Amino acid sequence: MDTLSEVRAAIDRVDEQLIELLAERLKAVKRAAELKQAPHEALVTWRVEEVAQRVREAAMAAGFDPDVAERIWRAMMEECIAYERRALGERVTNRPEECVTNRQEESR
């Protein structure tokens, strides 16, 4: 990589790989949301801390600043938790038994 164009092309290739990996991660997050019952289950504090520690260790081993890696992962986890909460909230409010109750209340 001798030119800025070559460097940018390399960054673009890495970004494409990251997007594929993030899409795979989100599929797993979606599945986790399917297995949970209520929005309050989206945030599992011990799991967030476990992932953050694992990421720091992996970053150090890779020669990547562990503080930067942790900030990136915490932001990503925050978005995933928000996604789970929305998905769980929608599922809870769209349960058939609640729809029946809501229709009965609306007809009053």
Buried (B, 14 or more C-beta within 10 A) or exposed (E): EEEEEEEEEEEEEEEEEEEEEEEEEBEEBEEBBEEBEEBEBBBBEEEBEEBBEEBBEEBEEEEBEBEEBBEEBBEBBEEBBEBBBEBBEEBEEEEEEEEEEEEEEEEE
